[in-house]
């Protein structure tokens, strides 16, 4: 059922942009968007049809789907709330445990001890620096995840090609 809903969402998107005859491109879109849950993809495609003047790229659809379905990473306000709680509740000399590895990575990159010693006069600047670090960590992790998916797909296709020639 998910596969049919996804196919219908993509076909509707292409039809809305007068590209319904491009089966090869629709197949590529479907393959690249396969890891997006069907209900999220459906809402995303409907939203993009109302907002876009041209057929959105795969990257634009993925970005919009993150907004619709929520990102796999905590938002910056959520991460900041967790960091601030840790700063208040963690005794000096101890390192807190964070709910998400990207939050821990950002805090470690800044330096936990430096963060705990931040003067209240400097906290706004520190939060801005920490936000930049956190966003870079999330972006790097997204890129790594996308790269792993591409490599897996390439390996699968290579195996299919090798199977044909043997």
N, C-alpha and C positions, 0 to 999 in steps of 0.2 A: 504494500500500500504506500509506503514512504516513497519508493521509487517512482510510482505513478504520479503522486502529488508533486514531487520534484520536477518530473518531466513536464507536467501540466503548467507549473509555475514558469518554467523557462520558455515553453512554447508560447504561453500567453505574453511574456515579456517580448519575445521576438515578433510575435504578431502585432503587438502594439507599436512596434517600431518598423513595421513593414519589411520584416526580414524572415518571414515564416518559411521561405523556401531554402534556407541555408542549413540543411541537415548536418553537414560536417561541422560547421561552427557551433551549432546547438549541441552536438555530441561532445565537442571540446569543452564547452561551458559546463555541461552536465558532469563530465569527468572531473573538472577542476573544482566544482562546487559540491562534489559528492559528500564531503565531510560536514556540510552545514545541515542541521536538522531540517526535515521537510517543512515543518510549520514555520520555522524562522525564515527559510528561503521563500516560502509563499508570501509571507508578510513583507519581506524585503523587496521582492519583485513587484508586488502591488504598489509599495511606496515609491520605488524607483520609476514606475510607469507614470505616476502622478507628478514626480519632481524633475525628471530628466527630459531634455529635448532630444537626445540621441541615445542610441543603445549603449548602456553602461558597459565598461570593460569588466573583466573578471575581477580585477583588483578593486574596482569601485563597488562591485556587488559584495565582495568579501568584507570590505570596510563598512558598508551599510548593514550587513548581516551582524557584524560585531555590535553595532549600535542597537539593532533590534533585539538580538538574542542575548546581549550582554557579552562582555569579553571574558576570555578564560583567565584574565588577570584582574586583580582588584583595581578599582578606580583609584585615582590619586587621593581623593578625599577619604576613602576607606582605608587606604594604606597609611595616610597621615594620622588618622584617628588611632590606628593600632600602634604606630610608632610613638605617638604622644602618650598613650596609656603605658607603654613599656618604659618610657622615660620617667614617668611618675612612680611606677610600681617596682622597677627593678633596682635592687640594692647596688651600691657602688661596687665595682669589681666583678659583677655577675653579668652574664650575657643573656638577653631574653630569647625566648623561642617565638618565632613569628608563624602565623598561620599559612603564609605563602612563601615559597623560596625566593621569589623576585623581591619581596619586601626585605628579607634577610640579606640578599645580595646587595641591594641598594644601601642599606644601613652599614653593612661591612665595608662597602666601597667608600663611604663617607668617613667611617670610623666611629664605632660605638662610643668609645671613651670621649672623643671630640664632641660627639653629639650630646652626651650627658653633661659636658662642661660648658655648653653654650650659654652665654649670658643672655638674659631676657632682651637686652637692647639689640642683640644680633639675631634673634630667632627668626625674624621675617626673611632675612637674607639666607639663613641656613635652610629654612623650609624651601625657598626657591631653588637653592642648589641641590637639595635632596630630591626635589620634584624632578629636576632635569636628569639626575642620576637614575631615578626610578623609571622614568619614561624611556631612557636609553636601554636600561636592563630589559624592560618589557619588549621594546622594539627588537633588540638583539635576539631575545628568546623566540619572538614571532618569526623572525627571519630564519633562525635555526630550525624551527618546526616546519616552515614552508620548504626549506632546503631538504630536510629529511624526507618529506612527502614526495618531492620531485625525484630524489634519488631512488626511493622505493619504486616509484612509477617507472622510472627509466630501467631499473633492474627487472621489473616485471615484463616490460615491453621487450627488453633484450632477450630474456628467457623465451618469450613467445617467438621472436625472430629466429633464435637458435633452434628452436623446436621445428620450425618450418624448413630450415636448410638441411637438417639431419635426415 
